[in-house]
Amino acid sequence: MSELSAPSSPRVTEASRFAMGGAAPRMAWRPESAAELAEAVRQAGADGLKLVPWGGGVSLRRETAPERYDVALDTTALKRVTVYDPEDFTVTAECGITLDELRATLGAKSQELPLEGAESWGATLGGVLASNASGPRRRAFGAPRDRILGARFVTGDGVLAKTGGRVVKNVAGHAVHRLLVGSLGTLAVFTEASLKLLPHPIGRVAWYWGADVSTLADAKRWGAWPRHEPAVLTVIGRALAAKHPVLAGDPAQANAAPFTVVAGFEEDPAWLETCAAFARDTLGSPRSTVRDASVPALWQQLADFEEMPGPRLTFTTSANTPDAIAFLAAQPVGERLLFHAPCGRLHLWPGPEEAAELTRDLARRGFVRIGARGLGASSGWATDATAGLRDRIRTALDPRGVWALGSG
């Protein structure tokens, strides 16, 4: 890691925009360069202030504010694409850029960065990296940690540092940038990142069906799906699907089907036809079909569901077919679930009285809780088993305890 140049003082912006769970910080700063951001962190450390890094605030605004929340550090002024090499399929961009802004740049060259944070119009690259957020295609194309090549970031003592590089072959040094992905703003703040890209697929197709409990529970029906490697195979409870007019479909039909199943493939046309025949054989005629340029909007809608308001539990499991969550179908929370089957990622929106028993029941069935929002449980980036390692890393990267998140 290397220290870079010293900056000027940070700009002040409106603090009320950065409320967490209704609690606003005392101040909000909006640095206009990485050097200025580093100076802001140094100043906060000298003054004994607690900072929360902010991008689009997609997840943060629904979290409970930390005990000390002095300053929101707004990164959205850092939004340049600094290096884009279409031939090498790599891009380097400042981390205040939104996913939609980055997609527009890459789409002009028929390329994409397969990251699917919720509310892509506001979600920033830095926020997606900090949360390791990914939507329904995580198994097919990887999470942010899999796509990052290198990064610049500011540590808690105000050091502007960099690790990794801008090309795939650069593997020198410790991959601190990968350690920071998923650390939820508890260790450092990203200012710039280099990432691997993909070409647009030759073809895309997606379908959705109404499904009942017996359909979900039929393990034989789902057994061959993993071998076909779908980009998406997602189950949505009725209460969530009803919030989107396309997925809800005809109200009478939606009421008859407690679940919606969305499946899709991204490949060459011949394989897509094979997959279409397979999907019809196992699930019947779909309610609707979406093709090619319209498919990414559907993927985004599925990612957006992950940030539905209200208390939320998130689990992971090694099971990767819909029958894994059939036992939830008869429970009230079954209407409020989202399961991305290929990557084993389950989101639930329980009532307060359901959460504890659900967590115990899911644990008995091999599900591991990896997040909890609005339920009085920590959604920190490390489990109890790794708490000691987490504390040592925090001490190294944030010796003054500047970052407010995860400090309790």
C-alpha positions as CSV (number, residue, x, y, z in Angstrom):
1,M,0.0,0.0,0.0
2,S,1.2,3.5,-0.8
3,E,0.4,6.9,0.7
4,L,-0.5,9.6,-1.9
5,S,-0.8,13.4,-1.9
6,A,-2.4,15.6,0.7
7,P,-5.7,17.3,0.0
8,S,-7.8,20.3,0.7
9,S,-10.7,20.6,3.2
10,P,-14.0,18.8,2.5
11,R,-17.2,20.4,1.2
12,V,-20.2,20.5,3.5
13,T,-23.6,19.3,2.3
14,E,-27.1,18.8,3.7
15,A,-27.0,16.3,6.6
16,S,-30.7,15.3,6.6
17,R,-30.3,13.4,3.3
18,F,-28.1,10.8,5.1
19,A,-30.5,9.6,7.8
20,M,-30.2,6.0,8.9
21,G,-33.4,4.6,10.3
22,G,-34.6,8.2,10.7
23,A,-31.5,9.4,12.6
24,A,-29.4,12.0,10.7
25,P,-25.7,12.7,11.3
26,R,-24.5,16.0,12.8
27,M,-22.7,16.9,9.5
28,A,-22.3,15.6,6.0
29,W,-19.1,16.1,3.9
30,R,-18.9,15.7,0.1
31,P,-15.3,15.5,-1.0
32,E,-14.6,16.2,-4.7
33,S,-11.5,14.1,-5.1
34,A,-9.8,11.1,-3.5
35,A,-7.2,13.3,-1.9
36,E,-9.9,15.5,-0.4
37,L,-11.7,12.5,0.9
38,A,-8.5,11.3,2.6
39,E,-8.0,14.7,4.2
40,A,-11.6,14.5,5.5
41,V,-10.9,11.2,7.2
42,R,-7.7,12.6,8.7
43,Q,-9.6,15.6,10.0
44,A,-12.3,13.4,11.5
45,G,-9.6,11.3,13.3
46,A,-8.0,14.4,14.7
47,D,-11.3,15.7,15.9
48,G,-12.5,12.4,17.4
49,L,-15.5,12.2,14.9
50,K,-17.2,9.0,13.8
51,L,-17.8,8.6,10.0
52,V,-20.2,6.6,7.9
53,P,-19.2,6.3,4.1
54,W,-22.2,6.9,1.8
55,G,-22.8,6.1,-1.8
56,G,-26.4,5.9,-2.9
57,G,-27.6,4.9,0.5
58,V,-29.7,2.1,-0.9
59,S,-29.2,-0.2,2.1
60,L,-27.9,2.3,4.6
61,R,-31.0,4.4,4.8
62,R,-32.9,1.3,6.1
63,E,-30.3,0.3,8.7
64,T,-30.3,1.4,12.3
65,A,-27.9,4.3,12.9
66,P,-24.7,3.5,14.9
67,E,-24.5,4.8,18.5
68,R,-22.2,7.6,17.3
69,Y,-23.0,9.0,13.9
70,D,-21.2,12.3,13.6
71,V,-20.5,12.7,9.8
72,A,-21.8,11.2,6.6
73,L,-19.0,11.0,4.1
74,D,-20.7,11.4,0.7
75,T,-18.7,9.8,-2.1
76,T,-21.0,10.6,-5.1
77,A,-18.8,13.4,-6.5
78,L,-16.2,10.8,-7.4
79,K,-17.8,9.4,-10.5
80,R,-15.3,9.4,-13.4
81,V,-14.5,6.4,-15.6
82,T,-10.7,6.8,-15.4
83,V,-9.5,4.0,-17.7
84,Y,-11.6,1.8,-20.0
85,D,-9.9,-0.8,-22.2
86,P,-12.6,-2.6,-24.2
87,E,-10.1,-4.9,-25.9
88,D,-8.8,-6.1,-22.5
89,F,-12.4,-6.2,-21.0
90,T,-11.4,-4.1,-18.0
91,V,-12.6,-0.8,-16.6
92,T,-11.4,1.5,-13.8
93,A,-13.9,3.9,-12.4
94,E,-14.3,6.1,-9.3
95,C,-16.6,4.5,-6.8
96,G,-19.2,7.2,-6.6
97,I,-20.4,6.4,-10.1
98,T,-23.8,4.7,-10.2
99,L,-24.4,1.3,-11.8
100,D,-26.6,2.8,-14.4
101,E,-24.0,5.4,-15.4
102,L,-21.3,2.7,-15.6
103,R,-23.6,0.4,-17.6
104,A,-24.3,3.2,-20.2
105,T,-20.5,3.6,-20.8
106,L,-19.9,-0.2,-21.2
107,G,-23.1,-0.8,-23.2
108,A,-21.8,1.4,-26.0
109,K,-19.1,-1.2,-26.6
110,S,-21.5,-4.2,-26.1
111,Q,-19.9,-5.0,-22.8
112,E,-21.2,-5.3,-19.2
113,L,-20.2,-5.5,-15.6
114,P,-22.5,-8.3,-14.2
115,L,-23.1,-6.7,-10.8
116,E,-26.8,-6.3,-9.8
117,G,-27.2,-4.1,-6.8
118,A,-30.7,-2.9,-6.0
119,E,-31.9,0.5,-7.3
120,S,-29.2,0.7,-9.9
121,W,-30.1,4.3,-10.7
122,G,-28.8,5.3,-7.3
123,A,-26.5,2.5,-6.2
124,T,-22.9,3.4,-6.5
125,L,-20.0,1.1,-7.4
126,G,-18.4,1.7,-4.0
127,G,-21.6,0.7,-2.2
128,V,-22.0,-2.5,-4.3
129,L,-18.4,-3.4,-3.5
130,A,-18.7,-2.5,0.2
131,S,-21.8,-4.8,0.6
132,N,-20.6,-7.4,-1.9
133,A,-24.1,-7.0,-3.3
134,S,-25.3,-9.2,-6.2
135,G,-28.6,-10.3,-7.6
136,P,-29.9,-13.5,-9.1
137,R,-26.9,-14.2,-11.4
138,R,-24.3,-14.5,-8.6
139,R,-23.7,-18.2,-9.3
140,A,-23.3,-17.7,-13.1
141,F,-21.1,-14.6,-13.1
142,G,-19.7,-14.1,-9.6
143,A,-20.0,-11.6,-6.9
144,P,-18.2,-8.2,-6.7
145,R,-15.3,-9.9,-4.9
146,D,-14.8,-12.2,-7.9
147,R,-14.7,-9.3,-10.4
148,I,-12.4,-6.8,-8.7
149,L,-8.8,-6.6,-9.9
150,G,-7.5,-3.8,-7.8
151,A,-8.7,-0.7,-5.9
152,R,-7.7,2.6,-4.3
153,F,-9.2,3.3,-0.9
154,V,-8.8,5.4,2.2
155,T,-8.1,3.8,5.5
156,G,-9.3,5.0,8.9
157,D,-6.1,7.0,9.5
158,G,-6.6,8.9,6.3
159,V,-4.0,7.0,4.1
160,L,-4.9,6.9,0.4
161,A,-3.8,3.5,-0.5
162,K,-3.9,1.1,-3.5
163,T,-3.6,-2.7,-3.9
164,G,-3.9,-5.0,-7.0
165,G,-3.9,-3.6,-10.5
166,R,-5.9,-2.8,-13.6
167,V,-5.3,-6.0,-15.6
168,V,-6.0,-9.7,-14.9
169,K,-2.4,-10.7,-14.9
170,N,-1.4,-8.4,-12.1
171,V,-1.3,-10.5,-8.9
172,A,1.4,-8.7,-7.0
173,G,1.0,-8.0,-3.2
174,H,-1.7,-8.8,-0.7
175,A,-5.3,-8.6,-2.1
176,V,-6.5,-6.1,0.5
177,H,-9.1,-4.8,-2.1
178,R,-10.8,-8.2,-1.9
179,L,-10.8,-8.1,1.9
180,L,-12.6,-4.8,1.8
181,V,-15.3,-6.1,-0.5
182,G,-18.2,-7.0,1.8
183,S,-16.8,-5.2,4.8
184,L,-19.8,-2.8,4.9
185,G,-17.8,0.4,5.5
186,T,-16.2,-0.9,8.6
187,L,-12.6,-0.9,7.4
188,A,-12.0,1.7,4.6
189,V,-13.8,3.6,1.9
190,F,-13.3,2.8,-1.8
191,T,-12.4,5.7,-4.1
192,E,-11.6,3.8,-7.3
193,A,-11.8,0.2,-8.5
194,S,-10.7,-1.9,-11.5
195,L,-12.9,-4.7,-12.6
196,K,-13.2,-7.5,-15.1
197,L,-16.0,-7.2,-17.8
198,L,-17.9,-9.5,-20.0
199,P,-19.2,-9.2,-23.5
200,H,-23.0,-9.0,-23.9
201,P,-24.3,-12.6,-24.5
202,I,-25.4,-13.6,-27.9
203,G,-28.9,-14.3,-26.6
204,R,-31.0,-14.0,-23.5
205,V,-34.3,-15.5,-22.6
206,A,-36.4,-15.5,-19.4
207,W,-39.8,-17.0,-18.5
208,Y,-42.0,-16.8,-15.4
209,W,-44.6,-19.2,-14.1
210,G,-47.1,-19.3,-11.3
211,A,-46.2,-22.1,-8.8
212,D,-47.9,-23.7,-5.9
213,V,-46.5,-25.6,-2.9
214,S,-46.5,-29.0,-4.7
215,T,-44.5,-27.5,-7.5
216,L,-41.8,-26.2,-5.2
217,A,-41.7,-29.4,-3.2
218,D,-41.2,-31.7,-6.2
219,A,-37.5,-32.4,-6.0
220,K,-37.6,-34.6,-9.0
221,R,-38.9,-31.7,-11.1
222,W,-35.9,-29.6,-10.1
223,G,-33.2,-32.2,-10.2
224,A,-31.9,-31.5,-13.7
225,W,-31.9,-27.7,-13.5
226,P,-28.4,-27.2,-12.1
227,R,-27.0,-29.3,-15.0
228,H,-28.5,-26.8,-17.4
229,E,-26.7,-23.9,-15.5
230,P,-29.5,-21.3,-15.6
231,A,-28.3,-17.7,-15.2
232,V,-31.4,-17.2,-13.0
233,L,-33.8,-19.4,-11.1
234,T,-35.7,-17.3,-8.6
235,V,-38.7,-18.0,-6.4
236,I,-40.8,-15.0,-5.3
237,G,-43.5,-15.0,-2.7
238,R,-46.9,-13.6,-3.7
239,A,-46.7,-10.5,-1.5
240,L,-43.5,-9.5,-3.1
241,A,-44.5,-10.3,-6.7
242,A,-47.7,-8.3,-6.2
243,K,-45.6,-5.2,-5.9
244,H,-44.5,-5.4,-9.5
245,P,-47.2,-5.3,-12.2
246,V,-45.3,-7.5,-14.7
247,L,-44.6,-10.3,-12.3
248,A,-48.0,-10.0,-10.6
249,G,-49.7,-10.6,-13.9
250,D,-53.5,-11.0,-13.9
251,P,-54.8,-10.5,-10.3
252,A,-56.9,-13.6,-10.4
253,Q,-54.0,-15.7,-11.6
254,A,-51.6,-14.2,-9.1
255,N,-54.1,-14.9,-6.2
256,A,-54.2,-18.6,-7.4
257,A,-50.5,-19.0,-7.4
258,P,-48.7,-18.3,-4.1
259,F,-45.3,-18.1,-5.8
260,T,-43.8,-16.9,-9.0
261,V,-40.8,-18.7,-10.5
262,V,-38.5,-16.8,-12.8
263,A,-35.9,-18.7,-14.9
264,G,-33.5,-17.5,-17.5
265,F,-30.5,-18.4,-19.6
266,E,-27.8,-16.4,-21.4
267,E,-26.1,-18.3,-24.2
268,D,-26.1,-18.9,-28.0
269,P,-29.4,-19.3,-29.7
270,A,-29.1,-23.1,-30.2
271,W,-28.6,-23.7,-26.5
272,L,-31.4,-21.3,-25.6
273,E,-33.8,-23.4,-27.7
274,T,-32.7,-26.5,-25.9
275,C,-33.2,-24.8,-22.5
276,A,-36.7,-23.6,-23.6
277,A,-37.7,-27.1,-24.4
278,F,-36.4,-28.3,-21.1
279,A,-38.1,-25.5,-19.1
280,R,-41.5,-26.4,-20.7
281,D,-41.0,-30.1,-20.0
282,T,-40.4,-29.5,-16.3
283,L,-42.6,-26.5,-15.6
284,G,-45.2,-26.3,-18.4
285,S,-46.0,-23.4,-20.5
286,P,-44.8,-20.1,-19.0
287,R,-47.1,-17.2,-18.1
288,S,-44.8,-15.0,-20.2
289,T,-41.5,-14.9,-22.0
290,V,-39.0,-12.1,-22.1
291,R,-36.1,-12.0,-24.7
292,D,-32.8,-10.3,-25.4
293,A,-32.7,-6.6,-24.7
294,S,-35.6,-6.7,-22.3
295,V,-34.1,-9.3,-20.1
296,P,-31.6,-7.1,-18.1
297,A,-34.5,-5.0,-16.8
298,L,-36.1,-8.2,-15.4
299,W,-32.8,-9.1,-13.7
300,Q,-32.7,-5.7,-12.2
301,Q,-36.3,-6.0,-10.9
302,L,-35.3,-9.2,-9.1
303,A,-32.3,-7.4,-7.5
304,D,-34.6,-4.5,-6.5
305,F,-36.8,-6.9,-4.6
306,E,-33.9,-7.6,-2.2
307,E,-34.2,-4.1,-0.8
308,M,-37.9,-4.2,-0.1
309,P,-38.7,-2.1,3.1
310,G,-39.1,-3.8,6.4
311,P,-37.2,-6.1,8.7
312,R,-35.2,-8.6,6.6
313,L,-33.3,-11.8,7.3
314,T,-30.8,-13.1,4.7
315,F,-29.5,-16.7,4.7
316,T,-27.2,-18.8,2.5
317,T,-27.4,-22.5,1.8
318,S,-25.5,-25.1,-0.3
319,A,-28.9,-26.2,-1.7
320,N,-29.5,-24.8,-5.1
321,T,-33.0,-25.8,-6.2
322,P,-36.4,-24.4,-5.2
323,D,-37.5,-27.5,-3.3
324,A,-35.0,-26.4,-0.6
325,I,-37.4,-23.7,0.6
326,A,-40.7,-25.6,0.1
327,F,-41.1,-26.1,3.9
328,L,-41.6,-22.3,4.1
329,A,-44.5,-22.3,1.7
330,A,-47.1,-23.1,4.3
331,Q,-45.8,-20.5,6.8
332,P,-47.0,-16.8,6.7
333,V,-43.5,-15.7,5.8
334,G,-43.8,-17.8,2.6
335,E,-45.6,-14.9,0.9
336,R,-42.6,-12.6,1.8
337,L,-39.6,-14.6,0.5
338,L,-37.1,-14.3,-2.3
339,F,-34.9,-17.2,-3.2
340,H,-32.1,-17.1,-5.8
341,A,-31.7,-20.9,-6.1
342,P,-28.5,-21.2,-8.1
343,C,-26.5,-19.3,-5.5
344,G,-28.5,-20.5,-2.5
345,R,-29.4,-17.0,-1.3
346,L,-32.7,-16.6,0.7
347,H,-34.2,-13.3,1.8
348,L,-37.2,-13.2,4.1
349,W,-39.3,-10.4,5.5
350,P,-40.6,-11.8,8.8
351,G,-42.8,-10.3,11.5
352,P,-41.0,-9.6,14.8
353,E,-42.6,-12.7,16.4
354,E,-41.4,-15.0,13.5
355,A,-37.7,-14.1,13.3
356,A,-36.2,-16.1,16.1
357,E,-38.0,-19.3,15.4
358,L,-37.4,-18.9,11.7
359,T,-33.6,-18.5,12.3
360,R,-33.6,-21.7,14.5
361,D,-35.6,-23.7,12.0
362,L,-33.5,-22.7,9.0
363,A,-30.3,-23.4,11.0
364,R,-31.5,-26.9,11.6
365,R,-32.0,-27.3,7.9
366,G,-28.5,-26.1,7.0
367,F,-29.2,-22.5,6.3
368,V,-26.6,-19.9,7.6
369,R,-27.8,-16.4,8.5
370,I,-25.6,-13.8,6.9
371,G,-27.7,-10.7,7.5
372,A,-30.4,-9.2,9.7
373,R,-31.9,-5.8,9.3
374,G,-34.4,-4.1,11.7
375,L,-34.6,-7.1,14.0
376,G,-32.2,-6.1,16.8
377,A,-29.5,-8.4,15.4
378,S,-26.2,-7.4,14.0
379,S,-25.7,-7.6,10.2
380,G,-21.9,-7.2,10.5
381,W,-19.4,-8.4,8.0
382,A,-17.9,-11.2,10.3
383,T,-19.4,-14.0,12.2
384,D,-18.6,-14.7,15.9
385,A,-16.1,-17.4,14.7
386,T,-14.0,-14.7,13.0
387,A,-14.6,-11.9,15.4
388,G,-11.0,-12.0,16.7
389,L,-9.5,-11.8,13.2
390,R,-12.0,-9.0,12.4
391,D,-10.8,-7.0,15.4
392,R,-7.1,-7.3,14.4
393,I,-7.9,-6.2,10.9
394,R,-9.9,-3.2,12.1
395,T,-7.1,-2.2,14.4
396,A,-4.6,-2.2,11.5
397,L,-6.8,-0.4,9.0
398,D,-8.7,1.9,11.4
399,P,-6.3,2.6,14.4
400,R,-8.3,5.7,15.5
401,G,-11.7,4.0,15.3
402,V,-13.0,6.6,12.8
403,W,-15.5,4.3,11.0
404,A,-18.8,4.2,13.0
405,L,-20.3,1.1,11.4
406,G,-19.4,-2.1,13.2
407,S,-17.7,-0.4,16.1
408,G,-20.3,-1.4,18.7
